[in-house]
């Protein structure tokens, strides 16, 4: 096997620039959670402003 010099190692580009399916799935999960929180907060604000709250 041929040894690679330090200069050649520094010139190697690539590896790690690909986005894997796991990363995309994790981002989709985070975006989904943020969207659901926004829906809940928006719904709460709308119910408070229209005075349609359930009595305890």
Phi, psi and omega in degrees: 000139182275135177282144178259132180283165181299322180295318179294324178297321180291336181274350180289126181239142175118187181069110181100000178267356179273142177264120183273167179297327180294321179293317179297319179296319179295317178297320178298320178296316179295318180295321179297317179296316179298320179296317180295321177296318178298320177296317181295317180294317179297319178296319179296317179297317180296318180292324179292316181292326180272002178059043178243064179258149176282139178276146182272000000 
